[in-house]
Amino acid sequence: MPELPEVETVRRTLNQLIKGKKIDHVTVHLARIIQRPDDIKQFEIMLAGHTIVEVERRGKFLRIIMDGLILISHLRMEGRYGLFTSSDPVAKHTHVIFHFNDGTELRYKDVRQFGTMHLFNPGEEFQLPPLSKLGLEPLEESFTLEQFKAVLIGKKTKIKSVLLNQAYVVGIGNIYVDEALFKAGIHPEQSVNSLTDSQFERLHNAIVSTLSESVEAGGSSIKSYVNGQGEMGMFQHQLQVYGRQAQPCENCGSMIEKTIVGGRGTHYCPKCQLYK
């Protein structure tokens, strides 16, 4: 599933591609992608005539702002957007098409069909699912060490499981949790309530730096991720533990190990990330 850096990269690309375009009409080919409203025809009718003002992001969700409507889009496993001309052939698994009045089309393709779209009036999107219960945004100035500690401190759960919970901190999926914990020198199975002040600070800094570095690299193209222009991210070439089991740690030479934490495959260095 695309994580925060990948979704942020898509957001930036979409702003370059569709900002200022006016929707002539919308075609939905797979009803279950549309979660709100329930009536697909209503979804299509509501969007007609609206102009794209800005594309923003909240956690792993795209927030497409229009003049009077907000579209919340989650890419899930393999959802992707692309801009085409109306004469271009429509690829298989293209489920939603936004037809613009300039002859171009924003097409949403999703092989796994897990993606979702929710349509709201402005302001409603933060009061209702899926955005209403999201936690701290790690690349905003408001993500301070104090806030980070306040939402986590005292929990007896394993640190990796807590970081994957979007109700505490948003956008950090499996890849970047492993990478941030390695950078901070913290074992993924260490309980939150055993973390020292120094470990909290190292982890806070590691989350911010890991995500920022990945955003600058265009995200990680693990499996099928590409941005809105079909380009791959390059951060996978900088991964230090994720996907590197049985390979030597770049810091100490120990073999990277893989285990399961909270049902997720987890990579770590047994020497650099001693269990405490």
Secondary structure by P-SEA (a helix, b strand, c coil): cccaaaaaaaaaaaaacccccccccccccccccccccccaaaaaaaacccccccccccccbbbbbcccbbbbbbbccccbbbbbcccccccccccccccccccccbbbbbcccccbbbbbccccccccccccccccccccccccaaaaaaacccccccaaaaaacccccccccaaaaaaaaaaaccccccccccccaaaaaaaaaaaaaaaaaaaaacccccccccccccbbbccccccccccccccccccccccbbbbbccccbbbbbccccccc
